Amino acid sequence: MISVQAWSDAQRLWDFQQLNHEPRPCSVGIGLGSHDLGVADAAVDLYRRGMMPLIVFTGATSRTTRERMPRGEAEHYRERALELGVPASAVLVEPNARNTGENIRFSRALLAERGVDVSSVLLVSKPYEERRAYATARKLWPEVEIVSASTPMTLAEYVDSIQDARLVLDMLVGAQQRLLIYPEHGFMIWQEVPASVAAAYERLCADGFTGRLVSAPSA
């Protein structure tokens, strides 16, 4: 049973991760692979709205996705986009990335290889990883403009869609940990974390929501 305090703390982390960027037309969209097919849906919606002419889906598999997405996160995302009517010519797949840093670096390399001129990127992630994705992209691809996007939804709606509250809270805590420790390792830009957010993170860790914490930094 998740306590009222834990839900309150999770909401604080959720709100902090949201950047509330207004989507605008960009050179390319990059959908970051994960357990959540909603990222593909969000990318397709943005494509239909004319926000980008090309989508890169990036991601191999992880311990969270190897059973759900045996062909790889990016490939399952591509299949979802094609099912929803996106033409195959508008989708590229980067199948090797295993963390957010590799998502950015490998997608950048793929686009350069294909001769795609990139001045701006619409970066599509899970709602609770907007800030982490943005901070990583700003560090690794500083010369392009980064616009963060995700499916507009509340924390409660997201938990209902995933049907695993503990997983969502674990993921929220993991995303927050990376914001705190990764800048010193050069994996992302530094961002100020309000004391109230840091305190919420510490309480959730103490409550045992530590399933996605890392000990050895890897972007």
C-alpha positions in Angstrom: 0.0 0.0 0.0 1.4 3.4 -1.0 1.0 6.1 1.6 -0.6 9.5 1.1 2.8 11.1 1.8 4.5 8.9 -0.9 1.9 9.9 -3.5 2.4 13.5 -2.6 6.1 13.2 -2.9 5.7 11.4 -6.3 3.5 14.2 -7.5 6.2 16.7 -6.6 8.8 14.8 -8.6 6.3 14.4 -11.5 5.6 18.1 -11.6 9.3 18.9 -11.5 10.0 16.6 -14.5 7.4 18.4 -16.6 9.0 21.2 -18.6 5.8 22.3 -20.3 7.4 23.2 -23.6 5.0 24.3 -26.3 5.5 21.9 -29.2 6.6 23.6 -32.4 7.9 22.4 -35.8 11.4 20.9 -35.6 13.8 19.3 -38.0 13.2 15.9 -36.6 11.5 14.1 -33.8 13.3 11.5 -31.6 11.2 9.0 -29.6 13.2 7.6 -26.7 12.7 3.9 -26.2 11.2 2.5 -23.0 8.5 0.2 -21.7 5.8 2.7 -22.7 4.3 2.5 -26.2 2.7 5.8 -25.3 5.9 7.5 -26.4 5.3 6.2 -29.9 1.7 7.4 -29.8 2.8 10.9 -28.7 5.4 11.0 -31.5 2.8 10.0 -34.1 0.4 12.7 -32.8 3.1 15.3 -33.2 3.9 14.1 -36.7 0.3 14.3 -37.7 0.2 17.9 -36.4 3.1 18.8 -38.7 5.6 19.2 -36.0 8.3 17.1 -37.7 8.8 15.5 -41.1 10.8 12.6 -39.8 10.8 10.4 -36.6 13.7 8.5 -35.2 12.8 5.8 -32.7 15.8 4.8 -30.6 16.3 1.9 -28.1 17.4 -1.7 -27.7 16.0 -3.6 -24.8 16.4 -3.4 -21.0 15.4 -5.6 -18.1 12.1 -3.8 -18.1 11.4 -4.3 -21.8 13.1 -7.5 -22.9 9.9 -9.6 -22.4 7.4 -6.9 -23.5 9.4 -5.8 -26.5 11.5 -8.8 -27.7 12.3 -7.2 -31.1 13.7 -4.1 -29.3 12.0 -0.9 -28.2 12.7 1.1 -31.3 11.3 -1.6 -33.6 8.1 -2.0 -31.5 7.7 1.8 -31.6 8.2 1.8 -35.4 5.5 -1.0 -35.8 3.2 1.1 -33.7 3.7 4.2 -35.8 3.1 2.3 -39.0 -0.1 0.8 -37.5 -1.2 4.3 -36.8 -0.7 5.4 -40.4 2.8 7.0 -40.5 4.5 6.1 -43.8 7.6 3.9 -43.5 9.6 6.6 -45.3 9.1 9.0 -42.3 10.5 6.6 -39.7 14.1 5.7 -38.9 15.1 3.1 -36.3 18.1 3.2 -34.1 18.2 -0.2 -32.4 21.3 -0.2 -30.3 20.9 2.5 -27.6 20.7 1.2 -24.0 20.5 4.5 -22.1 19.5 8.1 -22.7 23.0 9.2 -23.6 23.2 6.5 -26.2 19.7 7.4 -27.5 21.0 10.9 -28.2 24.5 10.0 -29.5 23.4 7.1 -31.7 20.4 9.1 -33.1 22.6 12.0 -33.9 25.1 9.7 -35.7 22.3 8.0 -37.7 20.9 11.3 -38.9 24.3 12.5 -39.9 24.8 9.3 -41.8 21.5 9.8 -43.6 22.4 13.4 -44.5 19.6 15.0 -42.5 20.2 18.6 -41.6 19.2 19.1 -37.9 18.8 22.5 -36.3 16.1 21.5 -33.8 14.8 18.3 -32.2 11.4 17.5 -30.8 12.4 15.1 -28.1 9.6 12.7 -27.1 9.9 10.8 -23.8 7.7 9.5 -21.0 6.0 12.3 -19.1 8.2 11.8 -16.0 11.5 11.9 -18.0 11.1 15.2 -19.9 13.7 17.0 -17.8 16.2 14.1 -17.7 15.9 13.7 -21.5 16.3 17.5 -22.1 19.3 17.8 -19.8 21.0 14.9 -21.5 20.4 16.2 -25.0 21.5 19.7 -24.1 24.8 18.3 -22.9 25.5 15.9 -25.8 24.0 17.9 -28.7 24.4 21.6 -27.6 24.3 23.1 -31.0 20.6 22.2 -31.7 17.5 23.5 -30.1 15.8 20.9 -27.9 12.0 21.0 -27.4 10.7 18.4 -24.9 7.4 16.6 -25.4 5.4 13.8 -23.9 1.8 12.6 -23.7 -0.2 15.3 -21.7 -1.5 13.4 -18.7 -1.6 13.5 -14.9 0.3 11.2 -12.6 -2.9 9.3 -11.7 -3.7 8.8 -15.4 -0.2 7.6 -16.1 -0.3 5.1 -13.3 -3.7 3.8 -14.6 -2.2 3.4 -18.1 0.8 1.4 -16.8 -1.2 -0.5 -14.2 1.9 -0.7 -11.9 2.1 2.0 -9.3 5.3 0.8 -7.7 7.1 0.7 -11.1 6.0 4.2 -11.9 7.3 5.5 -8.5 10.5 3.6 -8.8 11.0 5.1 -12.3 10.3 8.6 -10.9 12.9 8.2 -8.2 15.4 6.8 -10.7 14.9 9.8 -13.0 15.4 12.2 -10.2 18.5 10.5 -8.9 20.1 10.9 -12.4 19.3 14.6 -12.4 21.2 14.9 -9.1 24.3 12.8 -9.9 24.8 12.7 -13.6 25.9 16.3 -14.2 29.2 15.8 -12.3 29.9 12.8 -14.6 29.3 14.9 -17.8 26.2 13.0 -18.8 23.8 16.0 -18.7 23.7 19.7 -17.9 23.3 20.8 -14.3 19.9 22.1 -13.3 18.9 23.6 -10.0 16.7 21.2 -7.9 14.4 22.9 -5.4 14.9 21.8 -1.8 11.3 20.5 -1.6 11.9 18.2 -4.6 15.2 16.9 -3.1 13.3 16.2 0.2 10.5 14.4 -1.6 13.1 12.3 -3.4 14.9 11.4 -0.1 11.6 10.3 1.5 10.7 8.1 -1.4 14.1 6.5 -1.3 13.6 5.9 2.5 10.2 4.4 1.7 11.9 1.8 -0.5 11.2 3.1 -4.0 14.7 2.3 -5.1 14.2 -0.3 -7.9 15.6 2.1 -10.6 18.5 3.6 -8.6 22.0 3.2 -10.1 25.2 2.7 -8.2 27.6 2.9 -11.2 26.7 6.0 -13.3 25.7 5.2 -16.9 23.9 7.8 -19.0 
